[in-house]
Amino acid sequence: MSLDTILTPYGRSIIAEARNNKCLLAMAASYPGLGDAVLVDGPGILTRSDWKARFLQQRTGTATPAVPALVYAGLLDELVPYENTKKTFTAWCAGGAKVSFRTIGITEHATGMLLGYPLALDWMADRFAGAPAPSDCP
């Protein structure tokens, strides 16, 4: 099912704005706390069986990355719990991936994401420069 078919008129306008004009951080700043209750007609996204199935197909951690990865998380992340991120790291390591794991500190999701940007940019710059990817896997 196409996202556009289940959006409210307001939802379609928000998604159009996101597609055409704004990055994720700008959208989050413009619409704090925005959820599918005002964006979607009928039941919420997470209660729709077709969407739940699609989310499960894309669930992080179900496949081991074939390239080096950096994973970082804040201890108080309310959207992606820290323990879930650690489980993904452990699963990827068990699958043979090269994974660097960093704890950003006592941060929630948005602050952890912002504080992790410099770390992520440095990690990527090192990969592009040809430096071997470090791994924190046991």
C-alpha positions in Angstrom: 0.0 0.0 0.0 1.3 3.4 -0.9 1.8 5.9 1.9 -0.1 8.6 0.0 -3.3 6.5 0.0 -3.5 6.5 3.8 -2.4 10.1 4.5 -4.8 12.8 5.6 -4.7 16.0 3.6 -2.6 17.5 6.3 -0.3 14.5 6.2 0.1 14.8 2.4 1.1 18.4 2.9 3.7 17.6 5.5 5.2 14.7 3.5 5.3 16.9 0.4 7.2 19.5 2.4 9.6 16.9 3.7 10.2 15.5 0.2 10.8 18.9 -1.4 12.3 21.2 1.1 13.6 20.0 4.4 16.0 17.6 6.0 14.9 15.4 8.9 16.2 17.8 11.6 14.5 20.8 10.1 11.2 18.8 9.9 11.6 17.7 13.5 12.2 21.3 14.6 9.2 22.5 12.6 6.8 19.9 13.8 7.8 18.7 17.3 5.8 15.7 18.6 4.0 15.2 15.3 2.6 11.7 15.0 0.5 9.6 12.8 -2.7 10.5 14.6 -3.0 13.7 12.5 -1.1 12.4 9.5 -2.9 9.1 8.7 -6.5 8.3 8.1 -7.9 5.5 10.2 -5.7 3.2 12.3 -2.2 4.2 13.1 0.7 3.0 11.0 1.9 0.5 13.6 -1.5 -1.1 13.8 -1.8 -1.9 10.1 -0.8 -5.5 9.3 0.7 -4.7 5.9 2.8 -1.9 7.3 3.9 -4.0 10.3 5.0 -6.7 8.0 7.0 -4.2 5.9 8.7 -2.7 9.0 9.7 -6.2 10.1 11.4 -6.8 6.7 13.4 -3.6 7.3 14.2 -4.2 10.9 17.7 -3.3 11.8 19.7 -6.3 13.0 17.9 -8.9 10.9 20.7 -9.0 8.4 24.5 -8.6 9.0 26.0 -5.7 7.1 28.6 -6.7 4.5 30.5 -3.5 5.1 32.0 -2.0 8.2 29.5 -0.2 10.5 29.5 2.4 13.2 26.8 2.1 15.8 26.3 4.7 18.6 23.6 5.2 21.2 22.6 7.3 24.2 21.9 5.5 27.4 18.5 7.2 27.8 17.3 7.0 24.2 13.5 6.9 24.3 13.0 5.9 20.7 15.7 3.3 20.2 16.4 1.8 23.6 20.1 1.4 24.4 19.8 -2.3 25.1 18.2 -2.9 21.7 21.1 -1.1 20.1 23.6 -3.3 22.0 21.7 -6.4 20.9 22.0 -5.3 17.3 25.7 -4.7 17.8 26.1 -8.2 19.3 24.1 -9.8 16.5 26.1 -8.1 13.8 29.3 -9.2 15.5 28.1 -12.8 15.8 27.4 -12.6 12.0 30.9 -11.7 11.3 30.6 -8.0 10.7 33.2 -5.3 11.6 31.3 -3.0 13.9 32.5 -0.1 16.1 30.2 0.7 19.0 30.2 3.9 20.9 28.0 5.0 23.9 27.3 8.7 23.6 26.5 9.2 27.3 23.4 9.9 29.3 21.5 11.3 26.4 18.1 10.8 24.8 17.5 10.2 21.1 17.9 13.7 19.6 20.8 14.8 21.8 22.6 11.5 21.2 22.1 11.9 17.5 23.5 15.4 17.5 26.4 14.6 19.8 27.2 11.5 17.6 27.4 13.4 14.3 31.0 14.5 14.7 31.9 10.9 15.7 30.1 9.5 12.6 31.6 12.1 10.3 35.1 11.4 11.5 34.5 7.6 11.2 33.3 8.0 7.6 36.1 10.4 6.7 38.6 7.7 7.9 36.9 5.1 5.7 37.0 7.4 2.6 40.7 8.1 3.4 41.4 4.4 3.2 42.0 3.8 6.9 41.0 0.3 8.0 37.7 0.0 9.9 38.1 -0.6 13.6 35.9 -3.2 15.3 34.8 -3.5 18.9 33.5 -7.1 18.3 34.8 -9.6 20.8 
